[in-house]
Amino acid sequence: MTPKELATHFRDVAKDYRYDPSIFCNEPEKVRLVKKIIDERLEDWERVVIILYADCGSLRKLAERFGMSHTTLAGFVREIKAKILDEYDKMTK
């Protein structure tokens, strides 16, 4: 996948993960909160990695798309998940 194709794919997938503060949103509060964290608290590169990982569901497949080893990507995903959980804990206390 070329960088341009990857960027297009990310934009398409990111729409599904965008935070919607609307009171008419049908998503559970926990889901809205996680989306808010992804949208507002993550760096751009972290947002790209976690959204594409959630969409792809496979570290190996995503690592291939990024042209990196799956162990390196796994470390990034682990750090991003920890950051999301830490922010979630701060917001729910």
N, C-alpha and C positions, 0 to 999 in steps of 0.2 A: 504494500500500500504506500503510495507516495505521500509526502507531507501534506500536499494540497487535499488529497482524498481523506487523509486522517483528520485534517481540520474541518472539512465538510461534515464528516461523520460525527465529530465531536459536537458541532453546532446543532446537528439534528437530535442527537441524544440528550444534549444539555437542556433542551426544552422540557423534557420529561422530568428533569431533576431540579428545575427552577423553583425557587421559593415563591409561594402565593400567599400573601398576607390577608387575602380576602376573607371576610367572615362567612362567605358562601362556599368556601373551599370544602370539599367533601372528604378530604384526607384527615386521618386521625391527628391529634395534636402532636404526638411524638414524631410522626413523619414530617409534619410541617416544621418542627423545631430542628430536625436533622437537616432538612433542606435549607433552612435559614443559616445554619452553621456552615454548610457547604458553600452557599452563596456569599456569605458575609465575613466568614472568619478564616477561610482557607486562602492561601496564595493561589495565583492563577495556575501555576504548574501542578499544585496539589489537587486543585479542582479538576483539571484535565485528567490526571491519573486516576483519581477515585471514581469519577463518572464513567470513564471508559472501562475501568476494571469492573464496575457494577454492571455495565452493559455487556461486556465480553464474558465475564464470569470465569475467566481462565487466565492465570498469571502467564502461563507459557504462550498462549495465543497473543496476549497483549504485549508481552515482551518481544515477540517476533515483530509485531507492528511497529514498536518503538526502536527495534534494532538493538536490543540490549539483552543481557542474561536475565532469566527469570528470577534468580536469587537476588540480584540487585533490585529488580522491580518489587520483589516480595518485601525487601527491607523498606522501600519507600511506602508501600501500601500499609505495612505494619505501623510506621510512624504516623501516617495520615489518619488511620483508624484511631490510634491513641489520642491524637489531637482532637478529633471529632468527639470521642467519648469524654475527654477532659472538658471540652467546651460545653457539652451536654450536661455534665455534672454541675458545672458552674451555673448554668442557666436554670437548672431545676431545683437548686437548693435555696 
